[in-house]
């Protein structure tokens, strides 16, 4: 989520200023950041550790899917 927010912020920065009453890339970046912070606050730390551990090692544990 934070990666998408950073990408939207980079696009907004490259485009410059736009109209006041329009939805901008800055608004999108802020919303994605807000959603990412909310998701990070709600996720169980142990689940996040397993998710990051699995994605960083490339280990595809099929026991999770075979319940």
C-alpha positions in Angstrom: 0.0 0.0 0.0 2.8 2.4 0.9 4.5 1.6 -2.4 1.4 2.5 -4.3 1.1 5.7 -2.3 4.8 6.6 -3.1 4.1 5.9 -6.8 1.1 8.2 -6.7 3.1 10.9 -4.9 5.8 10.7 -7.6 3.3 11.1 -10.3 1.7 14.0 -8.5 5.1 15.7 -8.0 5.9 15.3 -11.7 2.6 16.8 -12.9 2.7 19.9 -10.7 -0.3 21.9 -9.5 -3.8 21.2 -10.8 -7.2 22.7 -10.2 -8.5 23.2 -6.6 -11.8 21.3 -7.0 -10.5 18.2 -8.7 -9.3 14.9 -7.3 -5.5 14.9 -7.6 -2.8 12.3 -7.4 -1.8 14.0 -4.1 -5.3 13.1 -2.8 -4.9 9.5 -4.0 -1.4 9.2 -2.3 -2.8 10.5 0.9 -5.8 8.1 0.8 -3.5 5.1 0.1 -1.2 6.1 2.9 -4.2 6.4 5.3 -5.5 3.0 4.2 -2.0 1.5 4.6 -1.6 2.9 8.1 -5.1 1.5 9.1 -4.2 -1.9 7.7 -0.9 -2.0 9.5 -2.6 -1.1 12.8 -5.2 -3.9 12.4 -3.0 -6.7 11.3 -1.7 -9.2 13.8 2.1 -8.8 14.2 2.7 -12.6 14.0 0.8 -12.8 10.7 2.7 -9.9 9.3 6.0 -11.6 10.3 4.9 -14.8 8.5 3.8 -12.9 5.4 7.1 -11.0 5.1 9.1 -14.1 6.0 7.4 -16.2 3.2 7.7 -13.5 0.6 11.3 -12.7 1.2 12.5 -16.3 1.1 10.3 -17.2 -1.8 9.1 -20.3 0.1 5.7 -21.4 -1.0 4.3 -23.3 2.0 1.3 -25.2 0.7 0.2 -26.2 4.2 -1.5 -22.8 4.6 -3.8 -23.5 1.6 -4.6 -27.2 2.4 -6.7 -26.8 5.5 
